[in-house]
Amino acid sequence: MSLSPSIYGSLTRYGSWMRTLVWCLSLVSVDIVLIVPLFLKLRKLFKVWNDRAELPHKQLVRSLPYVFHDMDVYPSRSQIHEMIHCANDCSRRKNGDYLTFGEFCVYASELATNYEENTCHPTPLSKCDIPEHRKVTLHSQHNQSSLAIKPMDSKFEVFLGGSCNPTTWRTDIAIPILKSLGITYYNPQVAIWRPELIELEWSAKQNADVLFFVIDNQTRAIVSMIESAFICGSQRNLILVFTETAGPGAFMNGEAISEKEYKDLQQSQSYLQDLVERQGIPIFDQLPVALACVNRILREGIRPQDLSREDNAMPVRMAHIQLGDKLIRLREVFDSLDNDNTGEISLTDLRLAFRMVTGRELTNNNLRQIAIGRYGIDGIECDAEYKTINLDDITINFEEFCCIVTEFKSQITANEKLAQLLTKKLVFLVDPIQRLFNWLLKPVRNALNCPPSPQHIPYDHQYRDIYLGGDTYPNTWREDIAVPLLKKHGLTYFSSQSNAWSGERIIPIEAAAIERSRVLLFTISNSTRALSAMILAAYYVGLGCNVVLCIQNLEAECVINDEKLTATAIKDYNRGRAYLSDMTTRVGLPVFEDIKEAVECCIKKCISNNNNITLSQFSGD
């Protein structure tokens, strides 16, 4: 659907603008007959929406990234995944792969607001809760390595990591392009491997300016994905290229992949993509494009996060922002006032709903605009006629409610602007004094072994002591072991989500739960492949968080999800477990084989640190 130039031309004329846009929105949804000439935000959103819409009342998921990009906002894959599924839940539709205009307005407005306010990514609580010397990076891991590697005399600009034999992407594509660009590189894929290459490869990896990893569809790439997650958490310059797995029955290392393993690998790739995008790094699917971006990073001294659409990249900004809960909140408020379950509320109820959502009041002028927009096509265009309207007789549906909130929530009065300014000034004056006071009191508290004052302890319901990550169904280690022990010691916990859609990706809601926990426990049992859990654990180990691992190797002849694993598959997944275990122990974090011991370790960490959490740690100061 698209509007003719003559129609858009009429939007600039006051007299016909309202009727024209009312008609336009009626095409978006038969329920929407709401708009007035002064609704500038909705007008802008609709223009962007209409230019990309394939269907009159839907924006399909495949076009959503480009619609947001047209507004200069750049959500991640996991954010879009969260948008779609929360919208489906709120609208009670099943398996929808689209957004409606009202839903799009809520999400686009929320992203734009966070961009304007430059909302920072809060420091994970599990990173605040450990001493500085335990916050590791890839370089500090190198310093603690038992290999005692000496620095290389020569430095390579690019390390070519990722899938190896039988892949040939290095020699066929990457190396010729790098040579033509005059870029030095280290290729770890050799015809004859020798033990001394361990030192050379490790040193090349530490000193490279860009770590270039390819996850292809010819191998399981288990270690490569785990290593990429760790590097991403370590905040190195990472460029990651994915070749999507062909599907069930595709061959990897000479073996056909089953449908169940394919789903596991697909989920694992999605997890890795989400974690990389959470750091603001774009994902690539074309080697030449990715290598051109490497060249720009090296020549201009930028970071992967600075790449843009002009580089043929899919940029990501503020992937940590939660979006789905905003729409859920609107739905909850709307339903609480729709007492008769008609799917509509009156303008009188709208006033209350708007205040519940925003904490602000809709003015009489706002309501006048809404009422005229609702009935403008019937000729109600003057104040005299508006005064005769009974607000209880005018109703709006949820789609219209989303549009109204989007339009008016950012419109603030002069008094509100003054109040915001005074608040900022007050915080600017008081905050340094508060920090100085806390700093002066800290030695006294430590000497007396006193806990921090109550205002410095985060009793917010959003925070928990332990995150229980790793294996889910059919493993019941949480219910059988972890939860009883935690309850016994009065500790709180988050458990990784397991509903029908959140487990497909690391959605921002799930990531926020992880990062609001003081200790992160990941269980990699011998009853699942657990690649997604290993990737997630590696990321937070690289990020320098307080992680505890329980890793159990797969046994010979093991059966997972009613499938007997081949010897090659068992070897691949156990190699990933060994790599994760070695990497974790070398940075000084504990790794167990027994789940109960791992849980008890987490409990000890929480109890020993109960008196060390301050408000400044939560703000990342």
MARFINU-937325 format. One record per residue: x, y, z of N, C-alpha, C in turn. Coordinates in steps of 0.1 Angstrom, whole numbers, plus 5000, padded with zeros to 4 digits. Layout:
N
XYZXYZXYZ
...
% end
This chain:
621
500849885000500050005000500950125000
500550224992501250354992500250464988
500550584993499650694990500250774979
499350834970499750904959500351044963
501251104955501751234958500751334961
499551334954498551434956497951424969
497851294974497251284988498251334998
499551304997500551365006500651515005
500351564993500351704992499251774999
498151705000497051755007497251755022
498251685027498451675041499051815046
499551895037500152025041499052125043
497852105038496852195039495952165051
495752265059495052245072493552195069
492952255059491552225058491252075054
492052015046491851875042492751775049
493651825056494651735063494051635072
493151675080492551585090491751475083
490951505074490151405068490951305060
492051365053492851275045493651175054
494151225065494951125074494051035081
492851075085491850985090491550875081
491450905068491150805058492450715056
493650775057494850695056494950595067
494650635079494750555091493650445091
492550475085491450375084491950265075
492850285066493450175058494450095066
495150155075496050085084495249985092
494150025098493349945106491949995105
490949905103489649955102489150015115
489749985126489350045138489850185141
490950225134491550355137490950465128
490250545135489750675129490050785139
491350795141491850885151493050965147
492951095144494051175142493551315139
494451415142494051555139495251625134
495151745128496251815122497451835131
497251845144498351875153499151745158
498651635153499351505158500551485149
501551565152502751565143503551435145
503651385157504451255159503851145151
502551125152501851015145501951035130
501951165126502051195111503451145106
504451175113505851125109505950975109
505450915120505450765121504750705110
503550755106502750695096503450715082
504050825080504850835067505850725066
506650705076507650605076507050465074
505950435082505250315081504750285067
504050385061503450365048504450345037
505650395038506650385027507050235026
507050165037507550025038506449915038
505249955041504149855044503849775032
503849645034503549545023502049515023
501449525035499949505037499349625044
498049655041497449775046497549795061
497349685069497249705084498349625091
499449585084500449505090501849545085
502849545094504249555090504949425093
505249355082505749215084507149225090
507549115097508749115105510049135096
509949085084511149095075511449245071
510449325072510649465068510849555080
510649505092510649595104512049655106
513149585105514449655107514549785098
514149775086514349885077513349995080
512149965085511250075089511850145101
512450075111513050145122514350225117
515050165108516250235103515850365096
514750375090514250495083513950605093
513750565106513550655117514850685124
515950625119517250645126517250585140
516550475141516750385153517050245149
517850175157518450055152518349945163
517149875163516949775173517749645169
517949555178518649435176517649325172
518149215167517249105164516449055176
517049055187516349005199515249105203
515549235201514549335205513349315195
513549295183512449275173511649145177
512449045180511848925185510948945197
511449025206510649055218509349135214
509549235205508449315201507249235195
507649145186506649065179505848975189
506648905198505948815207505148875218
505648995223504849065233503649125226
503749165214502549215206501549105204
502048985201501148875199500348845212
501148845223500448825236499448925240
499749055237498849165240497649165232
497749125219496649125210495848995209
496348895217495748765217495748695204
496748725195496848655183497948555184
497848445175498748335176499748335164
500948325168502048315158502048425147
501648545152501748655142503148695139
503448735127504848775123504748915118
504049005125503949145121503549225133
503649355131503249455140502149545134
501149585142500249685137500749825139
500049925134500650065134500750115149
499650085157499750125171500850065179
501149935176502249865183503549925178
503649955166504850015160505150145166
504050225168504250355174504850355188
504350255196504850245210506350205210
506750115202508050065202509050175196
508650235185509450335178509650455188
508550495194508650615203509550585215
509450455220510250415232511750415228
512150365217513450365212514050505210
513250585204513650725201513850805214
513050785224513150845237514450805243
514750675243516050635249517250685242
517150695229518250755221518450905225
517350975226517451115230518051135244
517651045253518151055267519450985269
519950915258521250845258521350755270
520250665271520150575282521350475282
522050475293523350395294522950255297
523950165293523750025297524350005311
523449965321523949955334524949845336
525849865345526849755348526149635354
526449515349525849395356526149395371
525149355378525249345393526349245397
526449135389527449035392528849085389
529049195382530349255380530649355390
529649415396529849515407530249445420
529849315421529949245434531249175436
532149195427533449125428534649225428
535749195434536849285434537349315421
538049435419538549485406539549385400
540349315408541349225402540749105397
539449075400538848955394538048985381
537949115378537249155365538249145354
538049035346539048995336538749035322
539749045314539649065300540448955293
540348955280541148855272542648865275
543048995277544449015280544848965294
544048985304544348945317544348785318
543448725310543448585309544748535304
545248605294546548565288547648575298
547648675307548648685317548648575327
547448515330547348405339547548275333
547748265320547748135314549048055318
548847925319549947835323550847815312
550547865300551447845289552647945289
552648045298553748135299554148195285
553248235278553548285264554248415264
555248425256556048555255555448635243
555548765244554948845234555648815220
554848835210555448805196556248925192
557248895184558049005178557249085168
556449005160555649075150554149075154
553449165149552049185152551249175139
550149095140549249075129547949165132
547549235122546349325124545049245125
544949135119543649055119543948915123
543148855132543248715135542048645128
542348545120541248475113540748355121
539848375129539248275138538048215132
537448115139536248055135536447915129
535447875121535447735115536647705108
537247585110538447535103538047425094
538847325094538647205084537247155085
536547125074537047135060536847265053
536547375060536247495053537447555046
537147635036538247695028537947845027
537147905035536848045034538048135035
539048095043540248175045540948195032
541348075026542148075014541448125002
540148095001539348124989538948274989
538648335000538048465000538848565009
538948535022539448625032540948665029
541848575027543248605025543448685012
542948645001543148734989542648874991
541548894997541049035000541949105009
542349045020543249115029544549145023
545149055014546349085007546149214998
545049214991544849324982544649464990
544249455002544149575010545349605018
546349515018547649545025547449525040
546649435044546349405058547049275062
547749285073548449165078547449075086
547648945086546748855092547448735097
546748665106547248535111546248435108
546648325101545748215098546048095106
545148055116545447945124545247805118
544647805106544347685099545547645091
546147535095547447485089547247345084
548047305074548047165069548547065079
549647105086550247015096550347095109
549647045119549647115132550847065141
551447155148552547125157552247195171
552647135182552347185195552847335197
553947365191554447505193553547605186
552647565178551747655172550747715182
550547645194549647695204550047825209
551347845212551947975216551748075206
552048045193552048145183550548195180
549648095180548248135178547748215189
548048175202547548255213548048395213
549348415211549948545210549348635199
549148565188548548645176547148695180
546448605187545048645191545048765201
546048765210546048865220546449005214
547249005204547849125198547149175186
546249105181545449145168544549265171
544549355162543649465163542149425161
541949335152540549285149540549135150
539549075157539348935157538248905148
538548835137537548815126537148665127
535948635130535448505132534348475122
534348355116533348305107532748175113
531448175114530648055118529948005106
530447905100529847855088528947735090
528447675079527447575080528047435076
529447425076530047295073530547225086
530547295097530947235109530047285120
530047215132529247255143529847385149
531047415147531747535152531447565167
531447455175531147475189532147555196
533447525195534447595202534547745197
534347755184534447895178533347985183
532147925185531048005190531248045205
531747945213532047975227533148085228
534248065220535348165220534848305216
534048305205533448435201532648505212
531948425219531148485230532048545241
533148475244534048525254534748655249
535148655237535848775231534848885231
533548865228532548965228532449025242
532348935252532248985265533449065270
534649025264535849095268535949235261
535049265252534949395245536149425236
536549315230537549335219536849375206
537649415196537149445183536849315176
535549275176535149145170534249175158
534649105147533749105135533348955133
532048935133531448805132530648785120
530948675112530148645100529448505102
528148505099527448385100526948335086
527148195084526548135073525448035079
524248065076523147995082523147845079
522847765089522847625087521747585077
522047495068521047465057519747405062
519747335073518547275078518747125082
517747065088517846925091518246835079
519146745081519646665070520946715064
521346845067522546895062523746825068
524846815061525946745066526946835072
527446795084528546865091529546755095
530746775091531846675094531446545089
530746535078530346405072529146345078
528446405088527346355094526046435092
524946375089523646445087523146495101
522746615101522246675113520746645115
520346605126518946575129518146705131
516846695131516046815133516246875147
516346785157516446835170517846905172
518846845167520246905168520247035160
519547035148519547165140518847275148
517847245156517147345164518147395175
518847305181519847345191520947435185
521447395174522447485167521947615163
520647615158520047745154519847835166
519347775177519247855189520547905194
521647825193522947865198523447985189
523247975176523748085168522948215171
521648205174520848315177521248375190
521648295200522148345213523448425210
524348375202525648435200525348575193
524448575183524148695176523548795185
522748755194522148855204523148915213
524048825218525048875227526048975220
526348945208527249035200526549165198
525249165193524449285191524249365204
524149295215524049355228525249445231
526349425225527549505226527549615215
526449615207526449725197527149685184
527549555183528349515171527449455161
527549505148526649445138527049305134
526149225129526349085125526449095109
527249005104527449005089527048865084
526648865071526448735064527148735051
527948835048528748835035530248865039
531048775035532548785038533148915032
532948945020533549065014533149195021
531849205025531349325032532049335045
532049225052532749225066534149265065
534849215055536349245053536549395049
535549445042535649595039535449675051
534649625060534449695073535749685082
536349565081537649555088538649655083
538749675071539649775065539349915070
538049945071537750085076538050095091
537849985099538149985113539650015115
540549945107541949955108542450095103
541950135092542450255086541950385093
540750385098540250505104540150495120
540650385125540750375140539350385147
538350325140537050325147536750185153
535650165160535250035165534149975157
533949845158532849785151531449855154
531349905166530149965170529850095162
530850155155530750275148530350255133
530250125129529850095115528350135113
528050175101526750225098526250165085
525050205081524450155069525250185056
525950295057526850335046527950235044
528250155054529250045053528549915049
527249915046526549795043526349705055
526449765067526349695079524849715084
524449625093523149645100523449695114
523549825116523949875129522949845140
523449845152522649825164522949925174
521949985180522150085191521250045203
521850045214521050025227520249895227
520949785224520249655223519849615237
520249685248519849645261518449695265
517949785257516649845261515549745260
514749735271513549645271512449715264
511749655255510649715248509349645250
509349515251508149435251507249475264
507949495275507249525287506449655286
506849745278506149875276504749855270
504649765260503349735254502549655264
503149565271502449485281501749575291
502549675296502049765306500849845300
500849885288499749955282498549865282
498749735278497649645277497049615291
497849605301497349585314496449695319
496949815317496149935321494849945313
494949925300493749925292492649825297
493149705299492249595303491649625317
492349685326491849715339490749815339
490549895328489449985327488449945318
488649835310487649775301486849675309
486049725318485349635328484349535321
483849575310482849485303483449405292
484749415291485449335280484949355266
484749485263484249525250485349555240
486549565246487749605237487849745235
487049825243487049975242486950035255
487450155257487250235269486850375264
486150445274485650585270486750685272
486550805267487550915269487650955284
486650935292486750955306487750855312
487650725308488550625313489950655307
489950705295491250735289492150835297
491450925303492251025312492950945323
492150855330492750775341493850685335
493650625324494550525318495850605315
495750715309496950795305497750835318
497050875328497750905341498450785347
497850665346498450545351499650505344
499750535331500850495322501950605323
501650725323502650835322502850915335
501850905344501950995356501551135353
501051165341500651295337499151295333
498651425332497251435329497051475314
496051425308495651475295494851605297
495251715290494551845292493251835284
492451935287491151945280491351965265
492452045262492752065248493151935241
493851845249494251715243492951635240
492051635250490851555248489951615236
490051745235489351815223489951765210
491251755209491851705197491451565194
491451485205491051345203489651325198
488751405205487351395201487051445187
487651555183487551605170488051505159
489251445163489851345154488951225153
488251185164487351075164486151095155
485551215156484351245149484451355138
485751385135485951495125485251475112
485151355107484551325094483051345095
482451355107481051385109480751535111
481851615110481651755111481751825124
482251755134482451815147483751885147
483752015144485052085142485152215149
484152245157484252375164484052355179
484552445187484452435201483052425206
482052495200480752485205480152345204
480452285193479952145192480652055201
481952075203482751995211482251995226
481752115230481352125244480052035247
479352005236478151925238478451775238
479751735236480051595235480151535249
479551425251479751355264480951255262
481951275270483151195269482951045271
481851015279481550875281480950815268
480550895259479950845246480950815236
482250865238483250835228484150735233
484450625225485250515229486450495220
487450435225488650405217489050265220
489650205210490150065212491650075216
492249955218493649945222494650005212
494349985199495250035189495250185190
494050245191494050395192494650445205
494550365216495150395229496650405227
497250315220498650315218499050445210
498250485200498550605193498450725202
497450735210497250845219498450865228
498850755235499950755244501250805237
501450745225502650785218502650935215
501550985211501451135207501651225218
500951195230500851295240501851275252
502451155253503351135265504551225265
504951265253506151355252505851505252
504551535252504151675252504051725266
504951805270504951855284504752005284
504152055295503852195296505052275301
504952405301506052495305506352465320
505352445328505652415342506352285344
506052185336506752055337508152065333
508452145322509752165318510552235329
509952335336510652405347510952305358
509952215361510152115372511352025369
511351975356512451885352513851955353
513852085349515152155350515552175364
514652205373515052225387515452095393
514851985389515151855395516651815391
516951845378518251815373519351895381
519052025383519952115390520152065404
519052015411519051975424519951845425
519751755416520551625416522051665414
522251755405523651795402524351855415
523551925423524151975435524251875447
523251785448523151695459524051575457
524051525445524751395442526251395447
527051495444528451495448528551495464
527651565470527651565485527351435491
526351365485525951235489527151135487
527851145476528951055473530051075483
530351205486531451235496531051185510
529851195514529351145526529550995527
529150925516529350775516530750735517
531650815510533050785510533650805524
533250905531533750935544533350825554
532050775552531550675562532050535560
532550505548532950375544534050315554
535150395557536150335566535550305580
534650395584534050375597533250245598
532450225587531650105586532549975586
533549985578534449875577535149835590
535549945597536249925610535349865620
534049905620533049855629532349725624
532749685612532049565606530549585605
530149705602528749745601528249735586
527049685584526449685570526149825566
526049855553525749985548524350025553
524150155554522850205558521750155549
520550145553519450085545519250145532
519450275530519250335517520250295507
521350225511522350185501522150035498
521149965503520949825500519749815491
519949755479518949755469517849655472
516849695479515749605482514649605470
515049665459514249665447513849515443
512549495440512149355437512849305424
513449395416514049355404515349275406
515949295417517249235420517149105427
518149015424518148875430519548845434
519648745442521048695447521648615436
520948515430521548415421520648405409
521348395398520748355385520948215382
519848135380519947995378519847965363
521047965356521047945342521547805338
521447775325521947655320520747565316
520947435318519947335313518547365318
517547345310516147355314515547215312
514347205308513647075306514446985296
514546855299513946785310514646775323
515746855324516546855337515846925347
515746875359515046935370515946975382
517147005379518147035390517747165398
517047255392516547375399515547335410
514547265406513547225416514047125426
514847035422515246935431516446975440
517347055435518547085443518647235446
518647315436519047465438517947535447
516747535443515747615449515547575464
515547445468515447415483516647475490
517847465485519047515492518947665493
518547735483518447885483517347925493
516247865493515147895503515647875517
516447765519516947735532517747855538
518547915529519448025533518848165531
517548165527516848295525517348375514
517848315503518348385492517348385480
517348495473516448505461517148465449
516348445438516948395426516048425414
516648425402516048435389516248295383
515248245376515448125369515248155354
516148095346516048125331514648095326
514148175317512848165311512748035303
511547985303511347855295510047855288
509447985285508147985278508347955263
507347955256507347905242508247995233
508448125237509148205227510448275233
510548285246511648365252512948275250
512848145250514048065249514648065236
513948115225514548115212515748215210
515648315218516748415218517048475232
518048545233518348615246517648755245
516348755248515648885247516048975258
515849105257516349205267515749175281
514549125282513949095295514748995302
515148885295515948775300517348825304
517948905295519348955298519349045310
518249125311518149215323518049135336
517349025336517248935347518648885351
519448845341520748795344521648905350
521549015344522449125349521949195361
520849155367520349205380520549105391
521449005388521748895398523148915402
523348885415524748905421525748795417
525248675416526048555412525348485401
526148445391525548375379525948225379
525048135380525247995380524847935367
525747865360525347805347525647655349
524647575347524847425347524847365334
525947305330526047235317526047085320
524947025320524846885325525146785313
525146655317525446555307524146495301
523046575303521746525297521346615285
522046715282521746805270523046845263
522846885251523946945243524447065250
523547155254523847275263524747375256
524747375243525647475236525247615239
523947645239523447785241523847825255
523747735265524247775279525747795279
526547725272527947745272528347875266
527647915255527848045249527548155258
526348145265525948245275526948265286
527348145291528348145302529648215298
530148175286531448225281531348385280
530248435276530048575274530248645288
529548595298529648665311530948635318
531648525315532948515320533848615314
533748635301534548735294534248875299
532948905303532549035307533149065321
533648965328534248985341533248965352
532148885351531148875361531448765371
530748755381530848665392530148535388
530848445381530248325375530648205382
529748105384530047975389529547875378
530347775375530047685364529947545370
528947465365528947325368528947255354
530047185351530147125337530346975339
529446905332529546755331529746715317
530646625314530946575301529846475296
529646475283528746375278529446235278
528646135281529146005282529045935269
529945835267529845755255528445685254
527945675241526645615239525545695245
525745825248524645905254523545925245
522345945251521045965244520546105249
520246195239519646325242518446345234
517346375241516046395234515646275225
515946155231515546035224516446005211
517546075211518546055200519846015205
520445905199521745865203522745945195
523646005203524646095197525846005191
526346055180527445985174528746015182
529745935179531045955186531646085182
531446135170531946265165531246375172
529946365174529146465180529546475195
529646365202530046365216531446435217
532346405208533646465209533646615207
532746655197532646805195532046875207
531046825213530346895224531246885237
531946775239532846765250534046855248
534546875236535646975233535147115237
533947145234533447275239533347285254
532947185261532947185275534347205281
535347135275536747145280537247285278
536947345266537447475263536847575273
535547565276534847655285535447645299
535647515303536147495317537547545318
538447525308539747575309539847725309
539047785301539047935300538547995313
537547925319536947985332537947965343
538547855345539447825356540747915355
541147945342542348035341542048175344
540848215345540548355350540148355365
540348235371540148235386538748215390
537848165382536448135385536247985388
535347955397535247805400534447725390
534847605388534147505379533947375387
532747325387532447205395531847105385
531846975390531146875383529846835390
529746865403528546825411527646955412
526446935409525547055409525347115423
525147025433524947065447526147155451
527347105448528547185452528647315445
528147325433528147455426527147545432
525947495436524947585443525447625456
526147545464526647575477527747685475
528547675465529547785462528847915460
527747915452527048045450526548105463
525948015471525448055484526548125493
527748065493528848115501529248255496
529248265482529548395476528648505481
527348475480526348575484526348605499
526548515507526548535522527848625525
528948585519530248655522530248805517
529448825507529448965502528149045506
527348995515526149065518526349205524
527549225530527749365536528549455527
528749415514529649495506528949565494
527649555493526949615482526549755486
526849855477526549995479525750045467
525150155469524350215458525250255447
526450295450527350335439527750225430
527750105436528149985427527049965417
525749985421524649965412524650065400
525150185403525150285392526450275384
527350185387528550165379529650265383
529450335394530550435398531750365404
% end
